Amino acid sequence: MKSPSDLFSYHMIIQECRPDVIVEIGTGKGGSALYFLDQLRLAGGICVVTIDDGSHGYPVLDGGTGLLSQQGLVFVHGESTSPDVSNTVRAILTPPQVSLPPAKVMVVIDGDHHEDVVSEELKLYAPLVTVGQYLVCEDTNASHVTDHYPDGGPAEAVRKFLETTDEFWVDERRERFGLSFNPGGF
């Protein structure tokens, strides 16, 4: 459920930045988690940590016997904004020994698209992104297009987030193919 041009942009980002870990918020059916894992393997990365509360009842959330049983995929079950889930993700990213360098971490936000939830996810997960890596907020094109987000969506959350930080900026090069579901979200 991603545009081919966005998938190619992800490929380019992963090849250029070579993250060790991608934290994905919003597993859904698991297709993007598998795509990210394949791209990470090509770039020498380690794993995809994918978060979902299972509210959609997708078969991917079957206790580890389906898609998420792939080596290199770590599934965290729960709401992305809960302290337990965000602390679990932080623990996964913490090296077991002081002598190990911290992982290069990229974060992709593609869960609940309501502005308040996305804003909270940005607050919780942006600090996990390491220098030189990307924080991507997906489906920023949906904010004003549908009635699903009358109080705002991902685009509004990103806009407000960028007003509070100088550590992130929009990389418009990732929209150069003319079609992106994530305008202003890379």
C-alpha positions as CSV (number, residue, x, y, z in Angstrom):
1,M,0.0,0.0,0.0
2,K,2.9,2.3,-0.8
3,S,3.6,4.1,-4.1
4,P,6.4,2.6,-6.2
5,S,8.2,5.9,-6.1
6,D,8.2,5.9,-2.3
7,L,9.5,2.4,-2.3
8,F,12.3,3.4,-4.6
9,S,13.0,6.4,-2.3
10,Y,13.2,4.1,0.7
11,H,15.6,1.9,-1.3
12,M,17.8,4.9,-2.0
13,I,17.7,6.2,1.6
14,I,18.7,2.8,3.0
15,Q,21.5,2.3,0.4
16,E,22.9,5.8,1.1
17,C,22.5,6.0,4.9
18,R,22.9,2.3,5.7
19,P,20.9,2.2,8.9
20,D,21.4,-0.8,11.2
21,V,17.9,-0.8,12.5
22,I,14.6,0.6,11.1
23,V,11.8,1.2,13.7
24,E,8.5,1.0,11.9
25,I,5.3,2.2,13.6
26,G,2.3,0.5,12.0
27,T,2.9,-3.1,11.0
28,G,-0.4,-3.6,9.3
29,K,-0.2,-6.7,7.1
30,G,3.6,-6.8,7.4
31,G,4.5,-6.0,3.8
32,S,6.6,-2.9,4.5
33,A,8.4,-4.6,7.4
34,L,9.5,-7.4,5.0
35,Y,10.4,-4.8,2.4
36,F,12.5,-2.9,4.9
37,L,14.2,-6.1,6.1
38,D,15.1,-7.1,2.5
39,Q,16.5,-3.6,1.9
40,L,18.4,-3.6,5.2
41,R,20.0,-7.0,4.4
42,L,21.2,-5.6,1.1
43,A,22.8,-2.6,2.9
44,G,24.3,-4.7,5.8
45,G,21.7,-3.8,8.4
46,I,20.6,-5.8,11.4
47,C,16.8,-5.7,12.0
48,V,13.4,-4.1,11.7
49,V,11.6,-3.4,14.9
50,T,7.9,-3.1,14.0
51,I,5.1,-1.9,16.3
52,D,1.4,-2.5,16.0
53,D,-1.5,-2.8,18.5
54,G,-3.2,-5.5,16.3
55,S,-6.5,-3.5,16.3
56,H,-7.0,-4.4,12.6
57,G,-6.8,-8.1,13.3
58,Y,-4.3,-8.7,10.4
59,P,-3.0,-12.3,10.1
60,V,0.5,-11.0,10.5
61,L,-0.1,-10.8,14.2
62,D,-0.3,-14.5,14.7
63,G,2.1,-15.1,17.5
64,G,5.2,-15.5,15.4
65,T,4.3,-18.3,13.0
66,G,3.6,-16.1,10.0
67,L,5.4,-13.2,8.4
68,L,6.9,-11.9,11.6
69,S,8.7,-15.1,12.3
70,Q,11.4,-14.0,9.9
71,Q,14.8,-13.7,11.4
72,G,15.6,-10.0,11.7
73,L,12.1,-8.9,12.4
74,V,11.2,-7.9,16.0
75,F,7.5,-7.4,16.7
76,V,6.4,-5.1,19.6
77,H,2.7,-5.5,20.3
78,G,0.9,-2.5,21.7
79,E,0.1,1.1,21.1
80,S,3.1,3.0,19.9
81,T,2.4,5.9,22.3
82,S,2.3,3.8,25.4
83,P,5.3,4.1,27.8
84,D,5.7,0.3,27.9
85,V,6.0,0.1,24.1
86,S,8.3,3.0,23.7
87,N,10.5,1.8,26.6
88,T,10.6,-1.7,25.1
89,V,11.8,-0.2,21.8
90,R,14.5,1.8,23.6
91,A,15.6,-1.4,25.4
92,I,15.9,-3.2,22.1
93,L,18.1,-0.5,20.7
94,T,20.4,-0.3,23.8
95,P,23.7,-2.1,23.2
96,P,24.3,-4.9,25.8
97,Q,27.8,-3.7,26.4
98,V,29.2,-0.3,26.8
99,S,32.0,-1.0,24.3
100,L,29.5,-1.5,21.4
101,P,28.6,1.5,19.4
102,P,24.9,2.5,19.3
103,A,23.0,1.3,16.3
104,K,22.3,3.7,13.4
105,V,18.5,4.0,13.6
106,M,15.9,5.2,11.1
107,V,12.3,5.6,12.1
108,V,9.2,5.3,9.9
109,I,5.8,6.5,11.3
110,D,2.9,4.8,9.6
111,G,0.4,3.9,12.3
112,D,-2.7,5.9,13.4
113,H,-2.7,9.0,11.2
114,H,-4.6,11.4,13.5
115,E,-2.6,14.5,14.2
116,D,-2.5,14.1,18.0
117,V,-1.2,10.5,17.7
118,V,1.4,11.3,15.1
119,S,2.5,14.3,17.2
120,E,3.0,12.0,20.2
121,E,4.9,9.5,18.0
122,L,7.2,12.2,16.7
123,K,7.9,13.3,20.3
124,L,8.6,9.7,21.5
125,Y,10.5,8.3,18.5
126,A,12.4,11.2,16.9
127,P,15.0,11.1,19.7
128,L,15.8,7.5,18.6
129,V,16.9,8.6,15.1
130,T,20.7,8.8,14.9
131,V,22.6,11.5,13.1
132,G,22.6,10.9,9.4
133,Q,19.5,8.8,9.4
134,Y,15.9,9.6,8.4
135,L,12.6,10.1,10.3
136,V,9.8,9.5,7.8
137,C,6.2,10.3,8.4
138,E,4.0,8.6,5.9
139,D,0.7,9.5,4.3
140,T,1.1,13.2,4.7
141,N,-0.9,13.5,1.5
142,A,-4.0,12.2,3.4
143,S,-4.5,15.1,5.8
144,H,-6.7,17.4,3.7
145,V,-7.8,14.9,1.1
146,T,-10.3,12.9,3.2
147,D,-12.8,13.4,6.0
148,H,-10.9,10.8,8.1
149,Y,-8.8,13.5,9.8
150,P,-11.1,16.4,10.5
151,D,-8.8,17.6,13.3
152,G,-5.6,17.2,11.2
153,G,-3.4,14.4,10.2
154,P,0.2,13.6,9.6
155,A,1.0,16.7,7.5
156,E,-0.1,19.0,10.3
157,A,1.8,17.0,12.9
158,V,5.0,17.2,10.8
159,R,4.6,20.9,10.2
160,K,4.1,21.6,14.0
161,F,7.0,19.3,14.9
162,L,9.4,21.0,12.5
163,E,8.6,24.3,14.1
164,T,10.0,23.0,17.4
165,T,13.3,21.6,16.2
166,D,16.3,22.4,14.0
167,E,17.5,18.7,14.1
168,F,15.2,17.7,11.2
169,W,14.2,19.2,7.9
170,V,12.2,18.1,4.9
171,D,14.3,16.3,2.2
172,E,12.4,17.2,-1.0
173,R,14.8,15.2,-3.1
174,R,12.9,12.1,-2.0
175,E,9.8,13.4,-3.9
176,R,11.6,13.9,-7.2
177,F,9.6,11.2,-9.0
178,G,6.5,13.4,-8.9
179,L,4.4,10.9,-6.9
180,S,4.7,10.5,-3.2
181,F,2.2,9.6,-0.5
182,N,4.6,11.3,1.9
183,P,5.0,14.9,0.6
184,G,7.0,16.8,3.2
185,G,7.3,13.6,5.2
186,F,10.9,12.6,4.3
